[in-house]
Amino acid sequence: MDNRRLSGFIFLILLFIVGVVAGYVYFVKVFYKGSHALKNAETSNITEDFFSLRIYYPSGDGLQMEEKRLPRRTAQIAIAEATVEEFLKGPSSGITSGISKNVKLLGIYKDIDGIFYVDLSDEFRRNFQGDAFAEILLLKGLYKSLISNMDDIQDLKVLIEGNEIETLGGHFYLLYPLKDMVSPEFY
Amino acid sequence: MSLLMVGSLSAQQGKEVRVRFSKQESLTRIVLEAEDSLVNNSKITSSPLKITVSFPDPFTVSVQNGLPFKISTKDKLLIINLSEESATKFFRLSSPARLVFDIQGNDTYTDIQSVSVFSKVFVIDPGHGGYDFGITSGDVNEKDTGMSIAKDLGSTLSKKGKKVFLTRRVDQYMSLADRIKFINQKSPDIFISLHSSMSENFIVYSPKLEEQGTNEIADFYKLSSKQKKYIEKSKFLSDSIRKAIKDEFNLDVVRREMPLPILNSVGAPSVLIELPSPKFLVYDQQTLARIKNSIIYGIALYDQ
């Protein structure tokens, strides 16, 4: 009788152990799937939180486009700021861009006509080293970078330290919005 | 060699500068020989008509007879007055310590004086100026190179009896608007703006007018264009100068049309010339003279 009770007891213990192991394996699988799904969801969210900017840098006799991925911005002014900042950083490809060094973006404003005012530090003018063609390519690159990444921009005007200045490098006017100067296929 | 004493500032100190020369065809070589300290610490400045040597100490001078140039002394200066505009190359040599000047004969300058130019009034615009250095490379600034050629070009045209105005005669900043106003006030027959390029090439720009403007800014560019009447002449002037530079330097000269305000707003045949970067061309007296001459030849070609 004792033996039968002992066997039954052992059987119950084994049943309990099998149940625990099975339960462990089951829950680990479920948890793993769940956490994996969560991870995927997080990765997916991260992907969705980035966006691409197309930046046009002066290069040789024309402009060269580079795509830059940045954390997503939704406000138009924030996109414009990111565009100008990426432009001022220069190309990652190592090409000589002729973009003035150490320029800071001081602000971007938009008027009711859709003209964006890009206010840059004086280094943009002071550190510019270029001929007439380099000057127009620099302005064209800045203009094209902005209009390529924004929908509601009508034109672009550059200010230096909050002021209108006559010229960037002594060849072209900077007193007026850029579209009509840089748009035609002069170059 | 017979020597003639022409100056004595401090004979007792015994520092002597011996001047001798030699001639070969159109080249005259002048040699100033002196002790090391005098030669090595001297400073030389030259222009097409004069070479000035500034020595650190007083000196006496002995000159070889027959020297084709006048030599004068003043304080610690020795001045060689060239009889005509000349291109000079300079070397500082040792053992024995000496300064050597190779003065190129003035055949080319005689030629340039005989070139016929019919246009009468010129405005020459040395680009940039003052705090605006333009393109800089080492010690060479765009504003200075342009000024040097502008003055030389102006001087040569003046000798031909032409009226010449420079937008700036000194190292000062001048806005585009002020330059344009000045140029149009003078009603020139030819307007030339001098700049530098970033490249190894000469680049010759003529104005470009855009007819498709629809808003006020485009209209500004269009209406500000006093160039409309002269656009074809400007193209021809640019082509002529391009050809002359190409012939002189045996280089490709880039030709571009561009709506540069300084060209578009001028009521005259206009051209903007960009000189090669100093990284690619040495701007010594001879090169500057060649550039000036080629512009004169280009103007003559246009005038025909």
Interface residues (C-beta under 8 A of the other chain):
Chain A: G98 Q129 G130 D131 A132 F133 A134 I136 D155 E166 T167 G170 H171 F172 Y173 Y176 P177 K179 D180 M181 P184 F186 Y187
Chain B: G127 H128 D132 G134 I135 T136 S175 L176 A177 H195 S196 S197 M198 S199 I203 Y205 K208 E210 Q212 G213 N215 I217 A218 F220 Y221 R256 E257 M258 P259 L260 P261 I262 L272 E274
